[in-house]
Amino acid sequence: MARTIVVVDYHKGNLSSVERGLVEAGGEARVSDDASAIREASGVVLPGVGSFGDAMAFLRESGEAEAVLDAVGRGVPFLGICLGLQLLFERGDETDDGSWAEGLGVMSGSATRLESTRLKVPHVGWDQLDLTPLGCSCRLFRGVAQGAHVYFTHSYALADDVEPCVVAARTHYARSFASAVWRENVYGVQFHPEKSSAVGGAILANFVDVVRGGR
């Protein structure tokens, strides 16, 4: 029986590259904005497009937020990508007026803007993963070398109020930020694995394997 991975569609941008990356990694994947499909999926991917405040508003209004939380609560493997990582946390200040917007609250902490007088923001391009001891034992990063380069495009990142016990990797640009997190069935990455060549493909294949029940 196929284990379908649902890529959550919150009507922001083209999600086909994430779907295609999962399929190329051997997964059965489809994009959907149907809350029941998300709730019943064998794996859920929340990709990163748009701003924190707008994304959360749509997720709540559509019922997708509740469906995601139901799936996570049942132990369904979950992967947040870029903004999808940030939305896992309690709050973010990427809003029209700079105020805080409430996130999904799966993990504690916040997402804030990268600030630098020396480096360009947004942070766009290839950068390194500094895997933590947690990351070195994380199924998502099996076969991924310490210092591997992955592709980023973002202006906001997790702040230093994120609990160290969930940080699987850090990246250093403007400031040191958690570029990957992991707790039980929940994984999140700030970078785009679907744009990260062979390394990204390996990460997506590892997630597909997790969905299939691999260890």
Secondary structure, 3 states (H helix, E strand, C coil): CCCEEEEECCCCCCCHHHHHHHHHCCCEEEEECCHHHHHHCCEEEECCCCCHHHHHHHHHHHCHHHHHHHHHHCCCCEEEECHHHHCCCCEECCCCCCCCEECCCCCCCEEEECCCCCCCCCEEEEEECEECHHHHCCHHHCCCCCCCEEEEEECEEECCCCCHHHEEEEEECCCEEEEEEEECCEEEECCCHHHCHHHHHHHHHHHHHHHCCCC
